[in-house]
Amino acid sequence: MPNGLSVTAANATLSALAGTYTWAQLHVGAPGANGTANVAAETDRVQVTWGAPSGGAMTNTAPVSWVGVAGTEDYTDISLWSAATLGTFGMSGLVTANAVTAGDTFTIPIGELDVALQTAS
């Protein structure tokens, strides 16, 4: 039996996170403890629309798109923030993506940006 949060506690925590960390930024390496390391050439943050948490997980309910990216590179990580500029860093995670070329549009489709917490079972 894995240890973890109750599903109720996990969903409540995710609801709080979803209401606070609604801006995504791309990185070409681990963002680090402050979310500021390895920022991609495309520095814009774009808004994320989170669905209601269920079963200790939540996902995006609208595409997350960067139009006309600034550089040719491979995105490896993402960070989530409380504001479009400055703001508070909340969390980070890995991105599985193909390389992009400057001017491309990079999109994370609906249901592909997930945050999950370990729940007890």
N, C-alpha and C positions, 0 to 999 in steps of 0.2 A: 504494500500500500504506500504510494508516494505521499510525502508530506506536502503541505502547501496551504494556501488560503482556502476558505470555503468559497464556493462559487458565488454566493451572495456578496462576500467581502471583495472578491476579485472583480466582480461586475461593478460594485460601488467605486472601487479604486480606478478602474478603467473609465468610468463615467466622469470622474474628476479630471483625469488626464485628458480625456477627449474634449472637455470644455476649456482646457487651458492650452494644450500644445497642438495648435492647429496650423502651424506653418512648417513646411518641409524644405530642407536645404540639401543639396547634393555634395558628395565628397569623393575624392579619388584615393582615399585611404581612411583608416580609423579616425573618427572625429576627436578622439581623446576625451578626457574627463570634463572639459569645459565646452565641448562641441565645436571648437574653433580650429582644430588641426585639419590639414589636408582638404580645405575647401576647394571645390571644383572651380574651373574658370567661370562657369555659370554660377554666379553668386546670388541670383534672385532666389527668394523663398516664395513658394506657392502655397496657397491655402489647401488644407485637407478637410474633407467632410467625412466625419466618422459616423458609422452606424451605431445603433444601440448595442452595448456589450451583451454577450450571451455565452454562457458556459466558460467564462473566464477569458474571453477573447473578443476583439473588435477588429473591424476592417473598414476600409474606405468605401463610401457609397457613391462616389463620383470620381471620374478620372482625375489624376494629378499630373498636370502637363506643364513642361517648360518649353515654350515656343521660341525657336531661333536661338538655340544654345550658343554660348559665347566661345566655346573652344572644342577642339578635337581631343577626346580623351575617353577613358573607361571609368564609369561610375561604379564604385564598390560599396559605398556606405551612404546612409542618409541620417540627418539629424532632425529632430522636431523641436520647435520653438514656440514661445508664447506670442510672438509678434513678427511682422514682416521684416522689420529691421530692429536691431538691438534685441530687446526682450530677454527672456529667461530660457536657457537650454533645459530641455526636459529629458530627452532620451535619444538613443541612436541605435542603428541596426544595419545589417548587411543588405545590399542590393545585388540582385543577379541581373545583369544587363549586358547588352552588346555594346561595343564601342559606338560612340556618336561622333559626327563630324560637325564642325562649326556651322551653324545655321539650321541644323536638324531640329525636329521636335522630339523631345523625350517624354514619354507618357508611362505612368504606372496605372494600369487598367483598374477598373472597379474590382474590388475584392482581392487585390494583390498586395496591398500595404496592410500588414497584419501586426497587431500587438496582442500578445497572450501572456497571462500570468500562470504560474504553476498552481494548480488546485489539488486539494487533497481528494483522495478517492478510497 
